[in-house]
Amino acid sequence: MRTYSQDPRVLLSVLWIFVVLNFFARDIHELGRPGMLEQMMSGTIDGVQITEALMLFGGVMIEIPILMTVLPLLLPQRINRWANAGASLLSMGMIIAMNLNPDLDNIFFMSIQLVALVAISRVAWLWPGNQIAKAST
C-alpha cells in the first residue's frame, strides 16, 4: 500500500469509488435472484414493505459514499480525516444492518466492502499531518 504515499486524497477517493461500485454490483446481482423482480414490483422485498421513508433513507445512505468520492479531493487534511472515518464507520454500520440474514453472495459483497472501508479508515488516520506542506516545498 505504498502507492498512496504521494497523495492519500487520491487513494481515498478511489477506495470510495470502489465501495460505491460494489453497492451497484451487488444490487444488479440481486436482480438475478428468482422472484426479486416480482418482489420489487409488489413493493415488498423479503417481507419488508418499501415505503417512501425507507426509499429516502436508502437514498441518503448511498449518497454518503457517493459524496465521499469527491470530498477527499476537496477537504483540508484534518477535516478529511474525520469525514473519512465518520463516513466509513457509518457505511460499515449500514452494510451490517442491511445484511442481518445474508446469503452467500451478500456475504461476498459485504466482506469486500467492509475491507475497503477499513482501508479507508486506516489511510485517513495514518495520513501524516504535514504531508501537504512537504509536497508543496
C-alpha positions in Angstrom: 0.0 0.0 0.0 2.9 2.3 -0.5 1.5 3.6 -3.8 -0.6 6.2 -1.9 2.3 7.7 -0.1 2.4 10.7 -2.5 -1.2 11.7 -2.2 -3.6 9.9 0.2 -6.5 12.1 -1.2 -6.4 10.2 -4.5 -6.3 6.8 -2.8 -9.2 7.7 -0.5 -11.3 8.9 -3.5 -10.5 5.7 -5.5 -11.4 3.5 -2.5 -14.8 5.2 -2.1 -15.4 4.7 -5.8 -14.6 1.0 -5.3 -17.2 0.9 -2.4 -19.9 2.6 -4.5 -19.3 0.3 -7.5 -19.6 -2.7 -5.1 -23.0 -1.4 -3.9 -24.2 -1.2 -7.5 -22.7 -4.6 -8.5 -24.5 -6.2 -5.5 -27.8 -4.5 -6.4 -27.6 -5.6 -10.0 -26.5 -9.1 -9.0 -29.7 -9.3 -6.8 -31.9 -8.8 -9.8 -30.9 -12.3 -11.0 -32.3 -13.8 -7.8 -35.5 -15.8 -8.5 -38.5 -13.8 -7.5 -36.7 -10.5 -6.9 -38.3 -8.6 -9.8 -41.7 -9.7 -8.7 -41.0 -8.6 -5.1 -39.8 -5.2 -6.3 -43.0 -4.8 -8.4 -45.1 -5.7 -5.3 -43.4 -3.2 -3.1 -42.4 -5.8 -0.5 -38.9 -7.2 -0.5 -38.1 -10.2 1.8 -41.1 -9.3 3.9 -40.2 -5.6 4.2 -42.7 -3.0 2.9 -40.9 -0.5 0.8 -42.2 2.9 1.8 -41.3 6.5 0.7 -39.4 6.9 4.1 -37.4 3.8 3.5 -36.5 4.9 0.0 -35.4 8.3 1.3 -33.3 6.6 4.0 -31.7 4.4 1.4 -31.0 7.3 -0.9 -29.3 9.3 1.9 -27.3 6.2 2.9 -25.9 5.6 -0.6 -25.3 9.3 -1.2 -22.8 9.4 1.7 -20.3 7.1 -0.1 -21.0 8.8 -3.4 -20.3 12.2 -1.8 -17.1 10.7 -0.3 -15.7 10.0 -3.8 -15.3 13.8 -4.2 -14.7 15.2 -0.7 -11.3 13.6 -0.1 -10.0 15.7 -3.1 -11.5 18.9 -1.7 -11.4 18.9 2.1 -8.4 20.0 4.2 -6.4 17.1 5.7 -7.7 17.5 9.3 -11.4 17.6 8.2 -10.7 14.9 5.6 -9.5 12.5 8.3 -12.7 13.0 10.4 -15.0 12.9 7.4 -13.5 9.7 6.0 -13.5 8.0 9.5 -17.1 9.0 10.2 -18.4 8.1 6.7 -16.6 4.8 6.7 -18.0 3.9 10.2 -21.5 5.0 9.2 -21.2 3.0 5.9 -20.0 -0.1 7.8 -22.9 0.1 10.2 -25.3 0.5 7.3 -23.9 -2.5 5.4 -24.0 -4.7 8.5 -27.6 -3.5 9.5 -28.9 -4.2 6.0 -27.4 -7.8 5.9 -28.5 -9.3 9.2 -29.5 -12.5 7.4 -27.2 -12.6 4.4 -26.9 -15.3 1.7 -23.6 -16.3 0.3 -23.4 -13.6 -2.4 -24.3 -10.9 0.1 -21.5 -12.1 2.4 -19.1 -11.9 -0.5 -20.0 -8.3 -1.4 -20.3 -7.3 2.2 -16.8 -8.6 3.0 -15.2 -6.8 0.1 -16.9 -3.5 1.1 -16.0 -3.8 4.8 -12.3 -4.5 3.9 -12.3 -1.4 1.6 -14.0 0.7 4.4 -11.4 -0.5 6.9 -8.7 0.5 4.4 -10.3 4.0 4.1 -10.2 4.4 7.9 -6.6 3.3 8.0 -5.4 5.5 5.2 -7.2 8.5 6.7 -5.8 8.0 10.2 -2.3 7.2 9.2 -2.1 10.2 6.8 0.8 12.3 8.1 -0.4 15.8 9.1 2.4 17.7 7.4 2.5 15.7 4.2 0.8 18.5 2.1 3.4 21.1 3.4 6.3 18.8 2.4 4.8 18.2 -1.1 4.5 21.9 -1.9 8.1 22.8 -1.0 
